[in-house]
Amino acid sequence: MSETEPIVPFRPREPGARPEATEARTWAAPPAPRVAFDRKELGLILAAYGAKVAQGEWRDYALDFGAATAIFSIFRRSSEVPLYQIVKDPRLARRQGQYAVVAPGGLIMKRGHDLAQVLRVFLGKPKLVTP
């Protein structure tokens, strides 16, 4: 900078103003979108999970949100492999259905478009109650 150049005062940019084309972009790219369960889906899953916890069959769960799938894993004990996994895969929404219940060996127990119908696999047979 020479002594003959005028000093240009700093002017903050107006809120909401777009950056000039000559300005260098310093912000990072937005993060990749992740698949997640919405509030209604989590409500259905946690209702089924809570019923099995009350019966003493399940004790722990884990959530995993990835770029392609969202997984709700159900454990009998927290140190074991998942007993069941409830998987949401939106890429299959127009095919077999985006929801699936997967057993430990990878067997798909039920798949469908409606989560409430898919979760019925956990209901089992009704029990006879005697007085």
C-alpha positions in Angstrom: 0.0 0.0 0.0 1.4 3.3 -0.9 1.0 6.6 0.9 -0.8 8.2 -1.9 -3.7 5.7 -2.0 -6.8 6.9 -0.1 -7.9 4.9 2.9 -11.2 3.2 2.3 -13.3 3.0 5.5 -14.7 -0.4 6.4 -18.4 -0.7 5.7 -20.2 -3.8 7.1 -22.5 -5.5 4.7 -26.2 -5.0 5.2 -28.1 -8.0 6.7 -29.5 -10.2 4.0 -27.3 -8.7 1.3 -25.8 -11.2 -1.2 -22.0 -11.4 -1.5 -20.3 -9.8 -4.5 -19.2 -12.1 -7.3 -15.6 -11.1 -6.6 -15.7 -12.0 -2.9 -14.2 -15.3 -2.0 -16.6 -17.8 -0.5 -15.4 -18.9 2.9 -18.3 -20.9 4.1 -18.4 -24.7 3.9 -20.8 -26.7 1.8 -24.0 -27.7 3.6 -23.8 -31.1 5.3 -25.2 -34.0 3.4 -28.9 -34.7 4.2 -29.5 -37.5 6.6 -32.5 -39.8 6.8 -34.3 -39.7 10.1 -37.6 -40.8 11.7 -40.1 -38.0 12.2 -42.1 -37.5 15.4 -45.1 -39.6 14.3 -42.8 -42.5 13.3 -40.9 -42.3 16.6 -44.1 -42.3 18.5 -45.3 -45.5 16.9 -41.9 -47.2 17.4 -41.6 -46.1 21.0 -45.1 -47.3 21.8 -44.3 -50.8 20.5 -40.9 -50.6 22.3 -42.5 -49.5 25.5 -45.0 -52.4 25.5 -42.2 -54.9 25.1 -40.1 -53.2 27.9 -43.1 -53.4 30.2 -43.3 -57.2 29.5 -39.6 -57.4 30.3 -38.5 -58.7 26.9 -36.5 -55.7 25.7 -34.1 -53.4 27.7 -32.2 -51.0 25.4 -32.3 -49.3 22.0 -30.1 -47.3 19.7 -30.7 -44.9 16.9 -28.5 -44.6 13.8 -29.2 -41.9 11.2 -27.2 -42.3 8.0 -27.2 -40.8 4.6 -29.4 -43.6 3.1 -31.1 -45.2 6.0 -32.4 -44.6 9.6 -32.2 -47.5 11.9 -33.8 -48.1 15.3 -32.0 -51.1 16.9 -33.6 -53.1 19.7 -31.5 -54.9 22.3 -32.3 -57.5 24.9 -29.1 -56.5 26.7 -27.0 -53.5 25.8 -23.9 -55.7 25.4 -25.4 -57.9 22.7 -26.1 -57.6 19.0 -29.5 -56.0 18.1 -32.4 -58.3 18.6 -34.4 -56.5 15.9 -33.8 -53.4 13.7 -36.5 -51.2 12.4 -35.1 -49.7 9.1 -36.4 -46.7 7.2 -35.0 -46.6 3.6 -36.7 -43.9 1.5 -35.1 -45.3 -1.7 -37.5 -48.2 -1.4 -40.7 -46.1 -0.9 -42.0 -46.8 -4.4 -41.0 -50.5 -4.4 -41.5 -52.8 -1.5 -42.0 -50.0 1.1 -39.6 -47.9 3.0 -40.1 -49.6 6.4 -38.7 -53.0 7.4 -38.2 -55.1 10.5 -35.0 -57.0 10.3 -34.1 -60.0 12.5 -30.5 -60.6 13.7 -29.4 -62.9 10.8 -30.6 -60.3 8.3 -34.0 -61.9 7.7 -36.6 -59.3 6.8 -39.5 -60.2 8.9 -41.9 -57.6 7.5 -41.7 -54.8 5.0 -44.2 -52.2 3.9 -45.3 -48.7 3.2 -47.2 -48.2 6.5 -45.1 -48.3 9.7 -48.0 -49.2 11.9 -48.7 -52.3 9.8 -45.0 -53.3 9.8 -44.8 -53.0 13.6 -47.6 -55.5 14.0 -45.0 -58.2 13.6 -44.1 -57.6 17.3 -47.7 -58.1 18.6 -47.5 -61.9 18.5 -50.4 -64.2 19.3 -53.0 -63.1 21.9 -52.7 -64.8 25.3 -55.6 -66.3 27.1 -56.2 -64.7 30.5 -58.0 -66.8 33.1 -59.6 -65.3 36.2 
